Structure formats: C-alpha cells, structure tokens
Amino acid sequence: MAVRRTKEIGVRKVNGATINGVMLMLNKNFVNRVLLAFTIACPIGYYFMQRWLENFAYRTTLSWWVFALAGGFTLVIALLTVSWQSWKAATSNPVEALRNE
C-alpha cells in the first residue's frame, strides 16, 4: 500500500505533512481492518472451539481473555509490520517519488 501511494505521500510531505501524520494515515486503515476481522472471527472461533471442547472427557470453559490476548497479539504484530513500512515511506525523499511523474 505504501508503494502504491508513494506519489500521494510525496505530495503530502511537500505540502508540510509530518512523519507522524503520514504514518497515522497509513496505519489507520490497517488497524480498522484488523479490528473488523477480530470482531468477525471472535464469535466464529468461540462457536467452533466450544463445539470442539465438548468432545473431551475433561471439560473446560473458554475465557474471554484468551480471545483478547489473541486479538492483542494480532494487533501488535500488524502495527509493527505496517509501521515499519509506513516509516520507510514517510522518511523517504518526496522528490524521488514525484520525479517519476
């Protein structure tokens, strides 16, 4: 996504956008997608895990913190990878992105 939007990032930087502003613009989209996927996956995962656990002789209950921990790890990993790419795009020279126009 950062590669596709290099010209837009270059124009924004020339017009005075900060590195934090560019990173926020790129990260916001991915955070929304991860949260949407987590919202959809939690009930489905709970249902199938509950069905699977019914087949065991020793039963246990599913705790909410298991899903929260999985969602938190997913969000952290997504933020780290996307932030790294966003930072590289935000700190690049805007002249290089706009020169190829």
N, CA, C and O atoms as a GROMACS GRO file, in nm:
protein
  404
    1MET      N    1   0.083  -0.119   0.000
    1MET     CA    2   0.000   0.000   0.000
    1MET      C    3   0.088   0.126   0.000
    1MET      O    4   0.058   0.224  -0.068
    2ALA      N    5   0.196   0.120   0.077
    2ALA     CA    6   0.285   0.237   0.081
    2ALA      C    7   0.352   0.258  -0.053
    2ALA      O    8   0.377   0.372  -0.093
    3VAL      N    9   0.383   0.149  -0.123
    3VAL     CA   10   0.446   0.162  -0.254
    3VAL      C   11   0.348   0.222  -0.354
    3VAL      O   12   0.386   0.305  -0.437
    4ARG      N   13   0.221   0.179  -0.346
    4ARG     CA   14   0.121   0.234  -0.438
    4ARG      C   15   0.093   0.381  -0.411
    4ARG      O   16   0.057   0.455  -0.503
    5ARG      N   17   0.110   0.423  -0.288
    5ARG     CA   18   0.075   0.560  -0.252
    5ARG      C   19   0.196   0.650  -0.237
    5ARG      O   20   0.189   0.752  -0.168
    6THR      N   21   0.307   0.617  -0.301
    6THR     CA   22   0.428   0.698  -0.285
    6THR      C   23   0.410   0.839  -0.337
    6THR      O   24   0.461   0.934  -0.277
    7LYS      N   25   0.339   0.854  -0.447
    7LYS     CA   26   0.318   0.989  -0.501
    7LYS      C   27   0.231   1.072  -0.408
    7LYS      O   28   0.256   1.190  -0.386
    8GLU      N   29   0.128   1.009  -0.353
    8GLU     CA   30   0.042   1.080  -0.258
    8GLU      C   31   0.121   1.120  -0.134
    8GLU      O   32   0.106   1.231  -0.083
    9ILE      N   33   0.205   1.029  -0.085
    9ILE     CA   34   0.288   1.059   0.032
    9ILE      C   35   0.385   1.172  -0.001
    9ILE      O   36   0.408   1.260   0.081
   10GLY      N   37   0.443   1.169  -0.122
   10GLY     CA   38   0.535   1.275  -0.163
   10GLY      C   39   0.466   1.410  -0.168
   10GLY      O   40   0.522   1.509  -0.122
   11VAL      N   41   0.345   1.416  -0.223
   11VAL     CA   42   0.271   1.542  -0.230
   11VAL      C   43   0.238   1.590  -0.090
   11VAL      O   44   0.250   1.709  -0.060
   12ARG      N   45   0.195   1.500  -0.004
   12ARG     CA   46   0.162   1.539   0.134
   12ARG      C   47   0.285   1.593   0.208
   12ARG      O   48   0.275   1.691   0.282
   13LYS      N   49   0.400   1.530   0.188
   13LYS     CA   50   0.522   1.576   0.254
   13LYS      C   51   0.566   1.712   0.202
   13LYS      O   52   0.612   1.797   0.279
   14VAL      N   53   0.552   1.733   0.071
   14VAL     CA   54   0.588   1.863   0.014
   14VAL      C   55   0.498   1.972   0.070
   14VAL      O   56   0.542   2.085   0.092
   15ASN      N   57   0.371   1.938   0.095
   15ASN     CA   58   0.276   2.035   0.149
   15ASN      C   59   0.285   2.048   0.301
   15ASN      O   60   0.206   2.121   0.360
   16GLY      N   61   0.379   1.980   0.364
   16GLY     CA   62   0.403   2.002   0.506
   16GLY      C   63   0.357   1.893   0.601
   16GLY      O   64   0.351   1.916   0.721
   17ALA      N   65   0.324   1.776   0.551
   17ALA     CA   66   0.282   1.668   0.640
   17ALA      C   67   0.401   1.618   0.721
   17ALA      O   68   0.514   1.612   0.672
   18THR      N   69   0.374   1.582   0.844
   18THR     CA   70   0.479   1.530   0.930
   18THR      C   71   0.489   1.379   0.911
   18THR      O   72   0.402   1.316   0.851
   19ILE      N   73   0.597   1.323   0.963
   19ILE     CA   74   0.616   1.178   0.956
   19ILE      C   75   0.505   1.108   1.034
   19ILE      O   76   0.452   1.006   0.989
   20ASN      N   77   0.471   1.162   1.150
   20ASN     CA   78   0.364   1.102   1.231
   20ASN      C   79   0.230   1.107   1.158
   20ASN      O   80   0.151   1.013   1.167
   21GLY      N   81   0.204   1.214   1.088
   21GLY     CA   82   0.079   1.226   1.014
   21GLY      C   83   0.069   1.125   0.902
   21GLY      O   84  -0.037   1.066   0.880
   22VAL      N   85   0.178   1.104   0.830
   22VAL     CA   86   0.179   1.007   0.721
   22VAL      C   87   0.165   0.866   0.777
   22VAL      O   88   0.090   0.784   0.722
   23MET      N   89   0.236   0.838   0.885
   23MET     CA   90   0.226   0.704   0.946
   23MET      C   91   0.085   0.679   0.999
   23MET      O   92   0.032   0.568   0.985
   24LEU      N   93   0.024   0.779   1.058
   24LEU     CA   94  -0.113   0.763   1.108
   24LEU      C   95  -0.209   0.737   0.994
   24LEU      O   96  -0.299   0.655   1.007
   25MET      N   97  -0.190   0.806   0.883
   25MET     CA   98  -0.277   0.787   0.766
   25MET      C   99  -0.268   0.643   0.715
   25MET      O  100  -0.370   0.583   0.682
   26LEU      N  101  -0.148   0.588   0.709
   26LEU     CA  102  -0.130   0.454   0.657
   26LEU      C  103  -0.171   0.347   0.758
   26LEU      O  104  -0.225   0.243   0.720
   27ASN      N  105  -0.145   0.370   0.886
   27ASN     CA  106  -0.176   0.270   0.989
   27ASN      C  107  -0.325   0.261   1.020
   27ASN      O  108  -0.374   0.154   1.055
   28LYS      N  109  -0.396   0.371   1.008
   28LYS     CA  110  -0.537   0.373   1.045
   28LYS      C  111  -0.618   0.272   0.964
   28LYS      O  112  -0.706   0.205   1.018
   29ASN      N  113  -0.590   0.261   0.838
   29ASN     CA  114  -0.662   0.168   0.752
   29ASN      C  115  -0.640   0.024   0.796
   29ASN      O  116  -0.735  -0.055   0.801
   30PHE      N  117  -0.516  -0.011   0.828
   30PHE     CA  118  -0.488  -0.148   0.868
   30PHE      C  119  -0.543  -0.181   1.006
   30PHE      O  120  -0.588  -0.294   1.029
   31VAL      N  121  -0.541  -0.086   1.097
   31VAL     CA  122  -0.597  -0.111   1.230
   31VAL      C  123  -0.747  -0.136   1.219
   31VAL      O  124  -0.801  -0.224   1.286
   32ASN      N  125  -0.814  -0.060   1.135
   32ASN     CA  126  -0.958  -0.082   1.116
   32ASN      C  127  -0.984  -0.221   1.058
   32ASN      O  128  -1.079  -0.287   1.100
   33ARG      N  129  -0.904  -0.265   0.966
   33ARG     CA  130  -0.922  -0.398   0.908
   33ARG      C  131  -0.896  -0.508   1.008
   33ARG      O  132  -0.969  -0.607   1.011
   34VAL      N  133  -0.795  -0.492   1.090
   34VAL     CA  134  -0.765  -0.594   1.192
   34VAL      C  135  -0.878  -0.600   1.295
   34VAL      O  136  -0.918  -0.709   1.336
   35LEU      N  137  -0.929  -0.486   1.336
   35LEU     CA  138  -1.039  -0.484   1.433
   35LEU      C  139  -1.167  -0.543   1.374
   35LEU      O  140  -1.241  -0.612   1.444
   36LEU      N  141  -1.193  -0.517   1.248
   36LEU     CA  142  -1.309  -0.577   1.182
   36LEU      C  143  -1.294  -0.728   1.173
   36LEU      O  144  -1.389  -0.802   1.200
   37ALA      N  145  -1.177  -0.774   1.135
   37ALA     CA  146  -1.153  -0.919   1.127
   37ALA      C  147  -1.164  -0.984   1.264
   37ALA      O  148  -1.217  -1.094   1.276
   38PHE      N  149  -1.115  -0.917   1.368
   38PHE     CA  150  -1.125  -0.970   1.504
   38PHE      C  151  -1.270  -0.977   1.548
   38PHE      O  152  -1.310  -1.074   1.612
   39THR      N  153  -1.348  -0.876   1.514
   39THR     CA  154  -1.490  -0.874   1.552
   39THR      C  155  -1.566  -0.988   1.483
   39THR      O  156  -1.656  -1.047   1.542
   40ILE      N  157  -1.530  -1.016   1.360
   40ILE     CA  158  -1.597  -1.126   1.288
   40ILE      C  159  -1.547  -1.262   1.337
   40ILE      O  160  -1.626  -1.356   1.348
   41ALA      N  161  -1.418  -1.273   1.366
   41ALA     CA  162  -1.358  -1.402   1.400
   41ALA      C  163  -1.390  -1.448   1.541
   41ALA      O  164  -1.394  -1.568   1.566
   42CYS      N  165  -1.411  -1.357   1.634
   42CYS     CA  166  -1.434  -1.396   1.773
   42CYS      C  167  -1.558  -1.485   1.791
   42CYS      O  168  -1.546  -1.592   1.850
   43PRO      N  169  -1.675  -1.446   1.744
   43PRO     CA  170  -1.791  -1.535   1.763
   43PRO      C  171  -1.776  -1.668   1.689
   43PRO      O  172  -1.819  -1.772   1.740
   44ILE      N  173  -1.717  -1.664   1.571
   44ILE     CA  174  -1.698  -1.788   1.495
   44ILE      C  175  -1.599  -1.879   1.567
   44ILE      O  176  -1.623  -2.000   1.580
   45GLY      N  177  -1.490  -1.823   1.614
   45GLY     CA  178  -1.391  -1.901   1.688
   45GLY      C  179  -1.448  -1.956   1.817
   45GLY      O  180  -1.419  -2.070   1.854
   46TYR      N  181  -1.527  -1.876   1.887
   46TYR     CA  182  -1.588  -1.922   2.011
   46TYR      C  183  -1.681  -2.040   1.986
   46TYR      O  184  -1.681  -2.138   2.060
   47TYR      N  185  -1.761  -2.030   1.881
   47TYR     CA  186  -1.856  -2.136   1.849
   47TYR      C  187  -1.784  -2.267   1.818
   47TYR      O  188  -1.818  -2.372   1.874
   48PHE      N  189  -1.684  -2.261   1.730
   48PHE     CA  190  -1.615  -2.384   1.692
   48PHE      C  191  -1.529  -2.440   1.805
   48PHE      O  192  -1.518  -2.562   1.819
   49MET      N  193  -1.468  -2.354   1.884
   49MET     CA  194  -1.390  -2.403   1.998
   49MET      C  195  -1.482  -2.468   2.102
   49MET      O  196  -1.445  -2.570   2.162
   50GLN      N  197  -1.599  -2.411   2.124
   50GLN     CA  198  -1.694  -2.469   2.219
   50GLN      C  199  -1.738  -2.608   2.171
   50GLN      O  200  -1.745  -2.702   2.250
   51ARG      N  201  -1.767  -2.620   2.042
   51ARG     CA  202  -1.806  -2.750   1.985
   51ARG      C  203  -1.693  -2.851   1.997
   51ARG      O  204  -1.717  -2.967   2.029
   52TRP      N  205  -1.572  -2.809   1.972
   52TRP     CA  206  -1.457  -2.899   1.977
   52TRP      C  207  -1.431  -2.945   2.120
   52TRP      O  208  -1.400  -3.062   2.143
   53LEU      N  209  -1.442  -2.856   2.216
   53LEU     CA  210  -1.415  -2.890   2.356
   53LEU      C  211  -1.522  -2.980   2.416
   53LEU      O  212  -1.497  -3.044   2.519
   54GLU      N  213  -1.641  -2.986   2.357
   54GLU     CA  214  -1.747  -3.074   2.409
   54GLU      C  215  -1.712  -3.221   2.394
   54GLU      O  216  -1.768  -3.304   2.466
   55ASN      N  217  -1.621  -3.256   2.305
   55ASN     CA  218  -1.587  -3.395   2.279
   55ASN      C  219  -1.486  -3.453   2.377
   55ASN      O  220  -1.456  -3.572   2.370
   56PHE      N  221  -1.433  -3.373   2.467
   56PHE     CA  222  -1.333  -3.421   2.561
   56PHE      C  223  -1.399  -3.464   2.692
   56PHE      O  224  -1.502  -3.411   2.731
   57ALA      N  225  -1.336  -3.561   2.759
   57ALA     CA  226  -1.390  -3.611   2.885
   57ALA      C  227  -1.377  -3.505   2.996
   57ALA      O  228  -1.469  -3.486   3.074
   58TYR      N  229  -1.264  -3.438   3.001
   58TYR     CA  230  -1.244  -3.331   3.098
   58TYR      C  231  -1.274  -3.199   3.029
   58TYR      O  232  -1.203  -3.158   2.937
   59ARG      N  233  -1.378  -3.134   3.072
   59ARG     CA  234  -1.422  -3.011   3.005
   59ARG      C  235  -1.365  -2.889   3.075
   59ARG      O  236  -1.341  -2.889   3.196
   60THR      N  237  -1.346  -2.788   2.998
   60THR     CA  238  -1.300  -2.660   3.049
   60THR      C  239  -1.381  -2.550   2.980
   60THR      O  240  -1.439  -2.572   2.874
   61THR      N  241  -1.384  -2.437   3.041
   61THR     CA  242  -1.458  -2.326   2.982
   61THR      C  243  -1.362  -2.235   2.906
   61THR      O  244  -1.243  -2.227   2.936
   62LEU      N  245  -1.415  -2.168   2.809
   62LEU     CA  246  -1.337  -2.070   2.734
   62LEU      C  247  -1.346  -1.936   2.805
   62LEU      O  248  -1.454  -1.889   2.839
   63SER      N  249  -1.232  -1.876   2.827
   63SER     CA  250  -1.229  -1.745   2.892
   63SER      C  251  -1.222  -1.635   2.787
   63SER      O  252  -1.172  -1.656   2.676
   64TRP      N  253  -1.272  -1.519   2.824
   64TRP     CA  254  -1.270  -1.406   2.732
   64TRP      C  255  -1.128  -1.356   2.708
   64TRP      O  256  -1.099  -1.303   2.601
   65TRP      N  257  -1.039  -1.375   2.807
   65TRP     CA  258  -0.905  -1.320   2.794
   65TRP      C  259  -0.823  -1.394   2.688
   65TRP      O  260  -0.726  -1.339   2.637
   66VAL      N  261  -0.861  -1.517   2.655
   66VAL     CA  262  -0.790  -1.590   2.550
   66VAL      C  263  -0.810  -1.519   2.416
   66VAL      O  264  -0.716  -1.501   2.339
   67PHE      N  265  -0.934  -1.479   2.391
   67PHE     CA  266  -0.963  -1.409   2.266
   67PHE      C  267  -0.904  -1.268   2.268
   67PHE      O  268  -0.855  -1.220   2.165
   68ALA      N  269  -0.908  -1.202   2.382
   68ALA     CA  270  -0.850  -1.068   2.392
   68ALA      C  271  -0.698  -1.073   2.372
   68ALA      O  272  -0.641  -0.985   2.308
   69LEU      N  273  -0.634  -1.174   2.427
   69LEU     CA  274  -0.489  -1.189   2.410
   69LEU      C  275  -0.454  -1.216   2.264
   69LEU      O  276  -0.358  -1.160   2.212
   70ALA      N  277  -0.530  -1.303   2.200
   70ALA     CA  278  -0.504  -1.332   2.058
   70ALA      C  279  -0.526  -1.207   1.973
   70ALA      O  280  -0.448  -1.180   1.882
   71GLY      N  281  -0.632  -1.132   2.002
   71GLY     CA  282  -0.656  -1.009   1.928
   71GLY      C  283  -0.548  -0.905   1.953
   71GLY      O  284  -0.507  -0.833   1.862
   72GLY      N  285  -0.502  -0.897   2.076
   72GLY     CA  286  -0.395  -0.803   2.109
   72GLY      C  287  -0.265  -0.836   2.038
   72GLY      O  288  -0.198  -0.748   1.984
   73PHE      N  289  -0.228  -0.964   2.039
   73PHE     CA  290  -0.107  -1.006   1.968
   73PHE      C  291  -0.118  -0.978   1.818
   73PHE      O  292  -0.023  -0.933   1.755
   74THR      N  293  -0.234  -1.007   1.763
   74THR     CA  294  -0.255  -0.982   1.621
   74THR      C  295  -0.242  -0.834   1.589
   74THR      O  296  -0.180  -0.796   1.490
   75LEU      N  297  -0.301  -0.750   1.673
   75LEU     CA  298  -0.295  -0.606   1.651
   75LEU      C  299  -0.151  -0.554   1.663
   75LEU      O  300  -0.108  -0.470   1.585
   76VAL      N  301  -0.077  -0.604   1.761
   76VAL     CA  302   0.062  -0.561   1.780
   76VAL      C  303   0.148  -0.602   1.661
   76VAL      O  304   0.228  -0.522   1.612
   77ILE      N  305   0.132  -0.725   1.614
   77ILE     CA  306   0.212  -0.771   1.500
   77ILE      C  307   0.177  -0.691   1.375
   77ILE      O  308   0.266  -0.652   1.300
   78ALA      N  309   0.049  -0.666   1.353
   78ALA     CA  310   0.007  -0.587   1.236
   78ALA      C  311   0.062  -0.445   1.247
   78ALA      O  312   0.110  -0.390   1.148
   79LEU      N  313   0.055  -0.386   1.365
   79LEU     CA  314   0.106  -0.250   1.381
   79LEU      C  315   0.257  -0.242   1.361
   79LEU      O  316   0.306  -0.146   1.301
   80LEU      N  317   0.329  -0.340   1.410
   80LEU     CA  318   0.474  -0.339   1.392
   80LEU      C  319   0.513  -0.349   1.246
   80LEU      O  320   0.597  -0.273   1.198
   81THR      N  321   0.452  -0.441   1.174
   81THR     CA  322   0.490  -0.458   1.034
   81THR      C  323   0.446  -0.340   0.949
   81THR      O  324   0.521  -0.293   0.864
   82VAL      N  325   0.325  -0.292   0.971
   82VAL     CA  326   0.275  -0.179   0.891
   82VAL      C  327   0.349  -0.051   0.929
   82VAL      O  328   0.378   0.032   0.842
   83SER      N  329   0.379  -0.033   1.056
   83SER     CA  330   0.451   0.087   1.099
   83SER      C  331   0.590   0.092   1.039
   83SER      O  332   0.639   0.199   1.004
   84TRP      N  333   0.654  -0.022   1.029
   84TRP     CA  334   0.788  -0.024   0.970
   84TRP      C  335   0.783   0.021   0.824
   84TRP      O  336   0.864   0.103   0.782
   85GLN      N  337   0.688  -0.031   0.748
   85GLN     CA  338   0.675   0.008   0.608
   85GLN      C  339   0.630   0.155   0.596
   85GLN      O  340   0.674   0.227   0.507
   86SER      N  341   0.542   0.197   0.686
   86SER     CA  342   0.496   0.336   0.685
   86SER      C  343   0.610   0.431   0.717
   86SER      O  344   0.623   0.537   0.655
   87TRP      N  345   0.693   0.393   0.812
   87TRP     CA  346   0.807   0.477   0.850
   87TRP      C  347   0.904   0.491   0.733
   87TRP      O  348   0.956   0.599   0.706
   88LYS      N  349   0.929   0.378   0.664
   88LYS     CA  350   1.019   0.385   0.549
   88LYS      C  351   0.962   0.476   0.440
   88LYS      O  352   1.036   0.553   0.378
   89ALA      N  353   0.831   0.467   0.418
   89ALA     CA  354   0.769   0.553   0.316
   89ALA      C  355   0.766   0.699   0.361
   89ALA      O  356   0.783   0.789   0.279
   90ALA      N  357   0.743   0.723   0.490
   90ALA     CA  358   0.731   0.860   0.540
   90ALA      C  359   0.865   0.931   0.547
   90ALA      O  360   0.871   1.054   0.538
   91THR      N  361   0.974   0.857   0.563
   91THR     CA  362   1.105   0.920   0.573
   91THR      C  363   1.178   0.926   0.440
   91THR      O  364   1.290   0.978   0.432
   92SER      N  365   1.116   0.875   0.335
   92SER     CA  366   1.180   0.880   0.204
   92SER      C  367   1.176   1.023   0.150
   92SER      O  368   1.099   1.107   0.196
   93ASN      N  369   1.260   1.048   0.054
   93ASN     CA  370   1.268   1.181  -0.007
   93ASN      C  371   1.148   1.202  -0.099
   93ASN      O  372   1.129   1.123  -0.192
   94PRO      N  373   1.067   1.305  -0.077
   94PRO     CA  374   0.950   1.325  -0.164
   94PRO      C  375   0.986   1.360  -0.308
   94PRO      O  376   0.906   1.339  -0.399
   95VAL      N  377   1.103   1.413  -0.328
   95VAL     CA  378   1.145   1.449  -0.463
   95VAL      C  379   1.158   1.323  -0.549
   95VAL      O  380   1.122   1.324  -0.666
   96GLU      N  381   1.210   1.217  -0.489
   96GLU     CA  382   1.226   1.091  -0.564
   96GLU      C  383   1.092   1.035  -0.606
   96GLU      O  384   1.080   0.980  -0.716
   97ALA      N  385   0.991   1.047  -0.521
   97ALA     CA  386   0.858   0.994  -0.554
   97ALA      C  387   0.792   1.077  -0.662
   97ALA      O  388   0.720   1.023  -0.746
   98LEU      N  389   0.815   1.208  -0.662
   98LEU     CA  390   0.748   1.295  -0.758
   98LEU      C  391   0.827   1.313  -0.888
   98LEU      O  392   0.772   1.361  -0.987
   99ARG      N  393   0.952   1.276  -0.889
   99ARG     CA  394   1.036   1.294  -1.007
   99ARG      C  395   0.990   1.206  -1.123
   99ARG      O  396   1.003   1.245  -1.239
  100ASN      N  397   0.937   1.088  -1.094
  100ASN     CA  398   0.899   0.994  -1.198
  100ASN      C  399   0.766   1.031  -1.265
  100ASN      O  400   0.721   0.958  -1.354
  101GLU      N  401   0.705   1.138  -1.227
  101GLU     CA  402   0.574   1.177  -1.282
  101GLU      C  403   0.586   1.222  -1.425
  101GLU      O  404   0.486   1.259  -1.487
   0.00000   0.00000   0.00000
